Amino acid sequence: MSQKINPLQPFLVKHQNSLAPLQMQSLMQLYQPIVGSTAISLYLTLLNQPLETANQSQRVLHAQLIQFMNVGISVCDEARQRLEAVGLLRTYRDRSSHDDWRYQTLLYDLQQPLDIHQFLNNPLLSTTLFKQIGDQDYYRLLRMWQVETIDADQYTEITSSFQDVFYYVKQDATEVIEASLLERQFKQQTSDAEVSVVNEQFDYAKFLRFIMSEGVEHTQLTQVLKEHVLTTSKTYELDEVQMMQVVLLAINDVTDQIQLDKIKEIADKKTFFAQKRAPQMAATPETKSSENGNDSTSPRDLKTFPFDYTDAEIKQRHAELIQEFPNFTEKDIHLVVLCEQMPNDAFLVQTKAAKGGFATDNEQFYVRDLLTKTNLAPEIINFLIYYLLVIESKESVYKGDLQRTASEWQQNALKTTGHAIEYSRNKAQMKEKQQVMQAKQRTNYQPYKRRNQREEIIPDWMKNKEQNAASEKANVQMPNNQGTASQANHNLAENEEAIRARLGKLLGEDVNGNANNASNND
């Protein structure tokens, strides 16, 4: 437990050794952006205190320290706590030096900075540094620390081995050496202070259920991944569903492996694009009851996406949608409920299956990437997939169509799937009216003729011949054209109806399967 220091409180400094050039570089480039220049100044000041013994300084007051650093006691105390937080300093209180703890001697045990490999393998430190300096400076820093490998095609190694130069050590001598190492601690160049994070608000077991339902192999759910997930979720304030989306976006498309170094980058972009949506339980059931004057609550108010409705909740949801959208058909309401019950990846896969195809890796990536860029609800994204593949009859979900339509719907503040259906239908009706008006305008348009334009005189017998030929041609082609147009409209409606039926069957089976699996797991 950290306590505020007193100017009249003495202290001692214990450290292992002076810093090597790479350790000084680590201190300035990796730690300073996190703790600040004042904390680094305090670290270097303590490191250079006059020594009384081999590795311990003289006893001095904190008043001399703050005078030397030219800062206040509160600033010095905050810098000390920052050094303790990142593992560069351990503080001990000598209870035998004074009865009052405010005047007891403090022992500052300085720790060596971590090297670049150890620092980046620490999820808390690396994520904090990434958030502090940004992705560009972060990767620029990695390039500065990167060691260029020797070109094996140009150079051949001829280094001598130990056996080539020295005699082999006998077994009895090895046992003596191992015995001399027991229970001994030596000076080391790295810190043994643990810097870990505890996120009590994040349910990691729930996150595991979500991520495994998306097909991620359990062999990738390691302890290192857990540390990255807990750190990132706390740093960027992401819940279990949002962290699942971040981890899925960090999966390499070629190897299907989770790229740990991409997790904090994607989480940072997710926060930058304001993807932290308001929780579904924005108002409690008690608040809604008082506002509406009744005790009825929607099934959506008690769940998060995807909504795992019971049979009773599905009937209640149907009744709500009929009241809110009285012009909707039963098929429209069924589509809205399906969009609310299916995860986005599963909805894409099942919709493509209903059309007789399969979801490509690019399509799945486009949908996941859209979730990090748009404020639309996930169930609206499901209808957007249906809109492009079924209503617009697209062969695939293309990135341009997906982002362009999502941007248009977001600008029009579409909050629910029902509003998205109404908006798309109103837009289609307006487009059809514009086409009819444009056709009428083209029919009524008379080309301008100048008054003095010379007209060619055509005999009456030639006019009658041309009119007869045109009428005969129209009589022959008109039935075929009408039949072709009506047949095309009929086929289009039949295709959409068939896709809807297959989609409803597939999605219904998938929803029921998920519900059965959930009940079996419970």
URFENBEL-V858373 format. One record per pair of residues at least 24 apart in sequence whose C-alpha atoms are under 8 Angstrom apart, sorted by the first residue. I is the first residue (numbers start at 1). J is the second residue. D is the distance in Angstrom with one decimal. If there is no record, write none. Layout:
I_J_D, I_J_D
This chain:
2_81_7.5, 4_77_6.5, 5_73_7.7, 5_77_6.4, 5_102_7.2, 6_62_7.1, 6_73_7.7, 6_102_6.2, 6_103_7.2, 7_61_6.7, 7_62_4.8, 7_63_4.6, 7_73_6.8, 8_61_5.8, 8_62_6.2, 8_63_6.2, 8_103_6.8, 9_61_5.6, 9_62_5.9, 9_102_6.6, 9_103_4.7, 9_104_6.4, 9_105_6.3, 9_106_7.7, 10_59_6.3, 10_60_5.2, 10_61_4.1, 10_62_6.0, 10_103_7.1, 10_104_7.1, 10_105_5.0, 10_106_6.5, 11_59_5.6, 11_60_5.8, 11_61_6.2, 11_62_6.9, 11_105_5.1, 11_106_4.5, 11_107_5.7, 11_108_7.2, 12_56_7.0, 12_57_5.7, 12_58_6.2, 12_59_5.2, 12_60_7.0, 12_105_7.3, 12_106_6.2, 12_107_4.8, 12_108_6.0, 13_46_6.5, 13_47_7.6, 13_49_7.4, 13_56_5.6, 13_57_5.2, 13_58_7.6, 13_107_5.9, 13_108_4.7, 13_109_6.1, 13_110_7.3, 14_55_5.7, 14_56_4.5, 14_57_6.6, 14_107_7.1, 14_108_6.0, 14_109_4.7, 14_110_6.2, 15_47_7.0, 15_55_5.7, 15_56_6.7, 15_109_5.8, 15_110_5.0, 15_111_6.9, 16_55_6.2, 16_110_7.5, 16_111_7.7, 16_112_7.9, 16_187_5.9, 16_188_7.4, 17_55_7.5, 17_187_7.7, 18_47_7.5, 19_112_7.6, 22_115_7.6, 23_112_7.5, 23_113_6.0, 23_114_7.4, 23_115_6.7, 26_113_6.7, 26_114_7.1, 26_115_6.3, 26_116_6.9, 27_113_6.2, 30_119_8.0, 30_129_7.1, 31_86_8.0, 31_129_8.0, 33_129_6.8, 33_132_6.7, 33_133_7.2, 34_128_7.0, 34_129_6.1, 34_132_6.9, 35_79_7.5, 35_82_5.6, 35_83_6.9, 35_86_7.9, 38_76_7.8, 38_79_6.2, 39_76_7.8, 39_79_4.3, 39_80_6.6, 39_82_6.7, 39_83_6.4, 41_69_7.8, 42_69_7.6, 42_76_7.5, 42_79_7.0, 42_80_7.4, 43_83_7.6, 43_110_7.8, 45_69_7.9, 47_110_7.4, 85_195_7.4, 86_125_7.4, 86_195_6.4, 87_111_7.0, 87_191_7.3, 87_193_5.3, 87_194_6.7, 87_195_6.3, 88_112_6.5, 88_113_6.4, 88_191_7.4, 88_193_7.8, 111_190_7.4, 111_191_5.2, 111_192_7.8, 111_193_7.7, 112_188_7.9, 112_189_5.8, 112_190_5.1, 112_191_5.0, 113_189_7.8, 113_190_6.1, 113_191_6.2, 114_190_5.4, 114_191_6.2, 115_190_7.3, 116_145_7.4, 122_195_7.7, 123_227_6.2, 123_228_5.2, 123_231_6.4, 124_195_7.2, 124_196_6.6, 124_197_6.8, 124_227_8.0, 124_228_7.5, 124_231_5.6, 124_232_8.0, 125_195_7.8, 127_231_7.3, 127_232_6.9, 127_235_7.8, 127_264_6.1, 128_235_7.5, 130_264_7.3, 130_265_7.7, 131_268_7.0, 135_265_6.7, 197_227_7.7, 197_230_7.2, 197_231_6.2, 198_230_7.2, 198_231_8.0, 199_230_6.1, 199_231_7.7, 199_234_6.3, 202_230_7.3, 202_233_7.5, 202_239_6.6, 202_240_6.8, 203_240_6.8, 204_230_7.8, 204_240_7.4, 206_240_6.8, 207_240_5.0, 207_241_7.0, 207_243_7.6, 207_244_6.6, 210_240_8.0, 210_241_7.3, 210_244_6.7, 211_244_5.8, 211_248_7.9, 220_257_7.5, 220_258_7.2, 225_260_7.1, 228_260_7.3, 228_263_7.7, 232_263_7.7, 232_264_6.2, 232_267_7.2, 236_267_6.9, 236_268_7.2, 236_271_6.9, 238_276_7.4, 245_368_7.1, 245_371_7.9, 248_368_7.8, 249_365_7.5, 249_368_6.6, 249_369_7.1, 253_361_7.4, 269_372_7.7, 270_372_5.3, 270_373_7.1, 273_372_7.3, 273_373_6.0, 273_374_7.8, 274_375_7.7, 275_371_7.9, 275_372_6.1, 275_373_6.7, 275_374_6.8, 275_375_6.1, 277_375_6.9, 279_304_7.9, 280_304_6.2, 305_340_7.0, 305_341_7.3, 305_343_7.7, 305_378_7.3, 305_379_7.8, 306_340_6.0, 306_341_4.9, 306_342_5.7, 306_343_5.7, 306_379_7.9, 307_340_5.9, 307_341_4.9, 307_342_7.7, 308_341_6.1, 308_515_7.2, 309_341_7.4, 321_418_8.0, 325_418_7.4, 335_504_7.8, 336_383_7.8, 336_417_6.1, 336_418_6.7, 338_507_7.0, 338_508_7.7, 339_379_5.1, 339_380_7.3, 339_382_5.5, 339_383_6.3, 339_417_7.7, 340_378_7.9, 340_379_5.0, 341_379_8.0, 341_511_7.0, 342_379_8.0, 342_507_7.8, 342_511_7.0, 343_378_7.9, 344_378_6.9, 344_379_7.7, 344_381_7.2, 344_382_5.9, 347_382_6.4, 347_507_7.6, 348_382_7.5, 348_385_6.7, 350_503_6.8, 350_506_6.5, 350_507_6.6, 351_386_7.0, 351_389_7.7, 351_503_6.0, 352_389_7.8, 353_503_7.9, 354_499_5.8, 354_500_7.9, 354_502_5.3, 354_503_5.0, 354_506_7.3, 355_499_6.1, 363_396_7.5, 363_397_5.8, 363_398_7.0, 363_399_7.8, 366_398_7.8, 366_399_5.9, 366_402_7.9, 367_402_8.0, 370_402_7.9, 370_403_6.9, 374_406_7.2, 374_407_7.4, 374_410_7.4, 375_410_6.9, 376_406_7.6, 376_409_8.0, 376_410_6.3, 376_414_7.4, 376_415_7.1, 377_415_7.0, 377_416_7.3, 379_416_7.6, 379_417_6.5, 380_415_8.0, 380_416_6.4, 380_417_5.0, 380_420_7.0, 381_406_7.9, 383_417_6.7, 383_420_7.8, 390_496_6.4, 390_499_7.3, 391_496_7.3
